[in-house]
């Protein structure tokens, strides 16, 4: 399924939702950056991905960031290593 969002003359092929004006954003945070090759082919130019999030208030942004930090503390991949819950048997 393809979603197209139009703002003025700008067309965007991505899932939304979008807002009519960036002026409505009162709080934002850049979360991560990463490189990616166009169409996944290293012979193509490298693109820069920018990950971020925005909210209508700083209070909502802070609550979201707190929720993310709390979720990281409960990540089974991290806890499993810390608590030595995973084992690999050579003969298994």
WOQUI-V678521 format. One record per pair of residues at least 24 apart in sequence whose C-alpha atoms are under 6 Angstrom apart, sorted by the first residue. I is the first residue (numbers start at 1). GAP is how many residues later the second one is. If there is no record, write none. Layout:
i gap
I GAP
I GAP
This chain:
i gap
25 30
25 31
26 30
26 31
27 27
27 28
27 30
27 31
28 25
28 26
29 24
